[in-house]
Amino acid sequence: MSDQRPDLDGVSRSEFLRRTGALGVAGAASLGFILPETRIAGAAPLAPARDVIAAGGGATIKLGHIDGFSGVYAAASESQQTGMQLALDEANRKNSRVKFEIVRGDDTNQPAVGSTEAKRLISQDKVDALIGCLSSGVGLAVSAVAQDAGIFFLAVGTHDTNITGPKAHKVTFRTTCSNAMLASALGPALLKKGKKWYFITADYAFGNDAHDRLSKILLAAGGQEMGNDRHPLGQTDYSSYMTKARNTAADVLVFCNYGPDSQNATKAAVGLGLNKKMTFGGILCGNEVAIGMPVDDMVGSLWGYVWGPEAGGAHTEEIYRKLKPLAKGFPPNWRQYLGYIGAQQMVDRMLAAGTTDTEKLVAAFEDHHFDAGKKTMSYWRKCDHQNVQQTYAGEIVAKSKRRSDTEFFRIASSVGGDFAAGPCSAPDAEKAAAIFASEKIGPRADYTAVKTR
């Protein structure tokens, strides 16, 4: 998208009004619209844009938040939303030049619906960027739509490694840890519990990628895969899977699923007494999921974990104190954290770029280092657009060790971001870099970038 000043005739009336807001003619000119000359010849020039904006409000930047607000991931999607809204509220209190707002789209955890919602937000609501997604299948679909449309997309909670690997797109960055990063933290911890693993896998992008990453670590350590049962997303009856697992010599039961799938699967496993025979583990879990698990029967189980109040950064506790009161109807969790950090970075990078122009925003993100509330700095890696960050294995702890009744984990082990993500010469990152080199960011139809300074 070019950042040159457009002709007024090339901008729709609705787009013109949205950009100018309450600023009137002077504000319209300050935001890059060439207007017919209406002043008396020889009159003094119009005031600079920053003077006009500082005097009273500015343009509105819309972030299109796509997430599974209905369906199996509804609670986690709402958690991400609360974190995003907190970050935008903070930004709006600090900045009078532009205002940020969220426009929601419900993907219902279905890639086709997510694609449709992304197109609606882009073409009808004229959002300036896309953010969100929890389902990896949806995230992959939205990433492709974003590339076609030339709009920036920040995937907040999608873990399938392919999003920053073989299926990467130049306009897409990822806030959370990939499955490969989670496996690098979780795998070694689970190997200490045994080397005969049985997998229960959600049969879609996230689950299958999680299985592949963990299985690779298991086999490299001389372990044995005792079985891998794939189930559809939203499965409720796991008794047949658990009966099969019980009849093996497995010493670790690995859940490559999330949300209600993890809740229902662990209940079935405990119901058949597998917790007395095997150690439980899983690629991903947080308080908002664990609250529906038989946690008292799973003390010591290990899970991929993104962030917690004990992460050890200079601002970790401050972020936790901000987020906890917003957890209404669900426990405080790292999904809130991801939404907060993602939206905070979106605002920061838009202001740094000086525009919502996609190409310039991509450049502002690449290799930017920032404090993400962890012990070490995080950064947006240029070669694959992954947020390189500390990654954890979380352990479900006994009641006596819990921070509160709805906070179930402690960080059991940690790996550094560069170790977790691997080098840019690794296969996934290399494939992403090759895609970036071949892709172009095209201009958006009927859109004018907002100037943020």
N, C-alpha and C positions, 0 to 999 in steps of 0.2 A: 504493500500500500504506500503510495507516494505521500509525502508530508507537505506537498506544495499547496498553495492557497487555491481552493476550488472556485469556479464561477458559481454564482448563486443559482443560475438556471439548472445546474447539474445536481442540485440537492432538493429532495422532496420537501414539501411544506412541513410535514410532521418531523422530519429530521432536523430542519432548520429551527423549528420551535424548541425541540428538545435540546439542541446544542446551545441556543441562546438563553433559554430559561427566562428569568426575570431581568436580564441585563439590557434588553432593548437594543437599539441600533448600535450604540457604542460597544456594547458587549458582543454583539454579533461580529462586528469588525475585528474586535480583539481576539475572537476565536478562529479567525481565518477566513471569514466570508467577505468577498468583495461586494460592496453595496454601491448603488448609484450615489453620486455626489449630491448631497442635499444642503450643504452648508453654504453660506454667503461667501462669495469669492474673497480671498484674503483673510478669512477667519482663522483663528488659531487652530493648530492641529488637535485632533482628539486626544484625550488623556491616554497614557499607556495602559495596556491591558491589565497589568497587575494593580493599578490604582482603581480601575473600575471594579474588578472582582473583589478586591479587599473591602470596597465600600458596601457591598451587600450581596453575598451569595455568588455562586458560580454555576458552571455547567455540571450536569449529573453524569457520572460514569456508572453504567449498569453492568453488573456481573451476573451472568446467567448461571444459576446454580442447578445443575442436573443431579438428581439423586433418587434413590428408591424410597420415596416417602410413603409408599404403600407396598405391601408385600413383606417378604421374609426379612429384609434389612431395614425396615422402617425406623426402628429405634436408633440404630447406628447412624442412619442418614440424618435424623433429627439432631443427634449429638453433633455431627459435623456442622450442621446449620447453626447451632448455638455458638460454636466457636467462631465461625465466620462472622456472624452478626456482631459479636463482641469486638472483633478486630476492626470492623467497619465503623462501629460506634466510636471507638477510640480515635480512628483516623478522622472522622467527621468533627469531633470535638477539637482536634488540633489544626485542621486545615479549612480555611474559609474560601480557598480558591476554587476547589472542586468538591463535589459531594459524591459519596459512593453508596450504592444501594444494590440489593439482591433482587433478582427476578427468578422465581423458582420454576423448575420443570420436573415433573415426576416421571421417572423412567420405568417404574414398576418392576425393576430388575430384569427388564427384557431389552436386549440390544436393539431390536427393531423400533421399540417405543422410544428408547434413548436417542436414536438417530432422528426420529421424527420430532422429538422435543428440541433437540439441538438446532434443527433447521428452523423450527418455529421461533425460537429465541433469537436466532441470527437474522432472519428475514422480516419477522413481524415486530418483535420487541426491540430490534436493533441494539442488542447488548454489545458491549465493547469487548468482552472476553467471556470465555466459558470457564467454569470452575466446578469441581465436585467429583461425583461418581464414586460409588463404593463397589459395585459389581465390576469385576474385571472384564467380563464380556461386554458390558455396556461401555466401559471406558475405552476399550479397543474400537468399538463402533463410533463413539463420539470423536475419538482422535482422528479417525479417517474423515468424518464429516468436517471437522475443524480444518484439516489440511486442504480439503477441496474448497472450502469457503474462504480460506486465508485469514482465519481468526485464531487468536491465541487460546490455548486450552491448558489449564493447570489441573491435572488429575490428582485429586487429594487423597483418596483412600483405596486406590486400586493396586493390588499386589502382584498380579501376573507379570513375571519378569519380561515378557515379550513387549510390553508397552514401552520399555526403554531398551529394547533389544531388536529382534528380527522384525517386529511390527511397529517400530518407532515411527514417529512423524516429526518433521522439523518444528512444527508449531506447538508441540506437546512437551510438557515437563511433568515430573511426578514428585509429589511431596513426601509420600510415605516410603517405607522400605519395600524393596521388591521381595518376592518369594526367595530368590537366590540369597539375598542379604539375611532374611529371617532364618533360612536353613543354615547359614554359616554360623549363626549364634546358637540355634536350637540343636542342630545335628550333633556336635561334639558333646553337649550336655546329655542327650539321650543315649549316646553310645556308652556312657558310663553306667547306664541302667541295664544294658543288654544289647546284643547284636543280632537278635532274631525279631524282626519287626513285621507286624501285620498292619496294613493300611486300610482305612475307611475313607474313600475319596469322593467328593462332590464332582460329578461328571460334567464340568464345564471349565472354562479357561483357568480360573483361579485354582481349583482343586487339582486338576491334572498337572499343572505346572508345579504346584507344591509337592505332589508325589514325586515327580521327576527329579526335583532338586534334592529332596531328602533321600530318595533311593540312591542317587549318585553318591552321596556322602556315605551312606550305609555300605554300599558295595565296595567303595574305595578303602574302607576300613576293614574289609574282610568279613563283613556281616552278611546276613541272609534275609531275603524278603520272603516271608512265609505266606503272603497272599496280598491281593489288592482288590477289594470290592468297590466298584464304582456305583454310586447311587444318584438319582436325579435330584436337582435342586428342589428343596421343599419336601423331601421325603419325611414321613412320620413314623413308619414302622421299620425298625432296624433289627428286629429279633432274629431274622434269618442270617443277617450278616454276622451278628455277635455269636450265634451258635456255631457258625463256621470257624470264627476266630478262636473260640473256646476249645475247639477240637484240634488245635495245632499246638506246637511247642513254642509259640511266640512268647517272648518275655517283655515286649513293648508293643502297645496298641497305639497307633498313630492316626490322629484325626486330621485329614486334609480337607476340612470343611470349615464352616463358620456360621455364626448366628443360630437360628433355631435348629439348623441341621446338627450343629455341635451339641446343642442342648438335648435334643431327642436321642442322638447317638450315644452320648455319655450316660443318659438315664437308662437306656437299654443295656449298656455294658455293665453298669453297676447292678441292675436288676438281675443279671445272670451271674453276678459274682466275679466278673473279670478283673475288677479292681483288686481282688485278693490274690490274683494269679499273675497279673502283669502291671507294669508301670504305664500310666497313661501319658500321652504327649500329643501336641498338635501344632500345626504350622502357625496358628494365630488365635489369640483370645484376648479379651479385655473384660472389665467389670460388667459392662452392659450385656455381655453374653453369659459370663460366669454366674450372674445372679439367677439364671434359670437352670443351672447345672446342680447336680448333687455334690456340691463342693466339699462337704464334710467327709465324703467318701473318696475324695480325690486329692487329699492333702499330699503335697510332694510332686504332683504332676507338673510337667514342664510344657511351656507354650511359647511360640514366637510372640514377642512383645515389643511395642513401639515406643512407649514412654510412660513414666510414672513420676510421682512427686519426689521420689528419691533418686532421680536421674543425676543429680549432683552438679548441675550448672549454676551459674551465678544468679540466674533469673528463674530457675525451676520452681521454687516455692512461690514466687510472685505469680507466675502463670497459673499454678494450681489454685491459689487463693482466689484468683479472678474467675476461674472456670467452675469451681465447686458449687457456688450458689446458683449457677445457671442450670445445674443438673436437676431438673424437676420432672418427675415421672420416670427417671432412670438414674443410675448411679454415676458419679463422676468417672470419666474414662478418657482414654487417649484418642478416641474419635473426636471429642471436643478439641483436644490439643491440635490434631491435624487440621481441623477447620480453621482454628485460630492462626496457626503458623502459615497455612496456605494463603488465607486472605490478607494477613499482615504483609507477607512477601509480595503479593499481587499489588497492593497499594504502594509499598516501598519502591518496587521496580517501575511501576507506572510513573511515579513522581521522578525517579531517577532518569528515566528515558525522556521525560518531558512530553510524552504523547502516548496514546493508546495504539498507535501504529504497530501492527503485528511484528514486522521485521525489526523495528527498533526495540520492541519489548523483548523479543527473543535475545537480541544482543545484550540487553540490560540484565537478563537473567544469567546468561552463560558465564560460568566461573565466578559468580558472585558469592562471597563468603559471608555468613551471617550467624548470629546467635540464635539457636533454635531451642534454647532451654535445656540443653544437654551439656555434659561436662566439657566436650570439645566442640569446636566450631563445625558447622555444616556448610556445604556449598553445592551449588547447582552445576553439575559437571558438564562441560561443553561437549564431550564426545558422545554422550548418550542421553543427556538431560535428566539424569537421575539426581535426586537430592541425596548426596553422600553424607551419611550421618551414623552416629553410634547406633548399634542395634543390639537387642537384648533377648535373652530367654527369661521368661517370668515363671515363677513358681507359685502355685496355690498354697497358701499357708493356713495354719490352724487358727481358730478364732482368737486365741490369746495373742496372736502376733499381727492381727489385722488393724489397720488404721481406723476403720469403722465397720459397721455391720455389712456394708455394701462395697467394700474395697478388699479384694481377695488375694492380691498378688504382691510379691516382692520381686525385685530384679535379682535373679539368681546368677546370671553371668552376662558379660558385656563384651562385644567385639568392636574395634574401631571402624569408622566408616570406610576408609580406604581398603581395609582387609575384607570387610563385608561385601563391598561392591565389586572388589577385584579390579585389576588394572584396565585401562582403556584398550589394551591389546588382547583382552579376553574375548571369546567369541561373541557374546551378546553385545558388548559395547562396540566391537568392531563392526558388527552388522548395522547397528544404529548409526554409527559415524558414516558408513557407506551410503545409507539412505539419506542422511542429511546433505551429503555432498551432491546427491543427484536431484533432490527436491528443490523447487522454487516456491516462494511465498507469493501467491498472486494477489491482485487487488480485490478488495471486497466490493460487491455490488451495492450501489446506493448507500454508501457509508462514507462519512468523513471522520477521520481520527480526531479525538479530543486533545487539545493542548493542555498539559497539566502544569505548565509554568510559563 
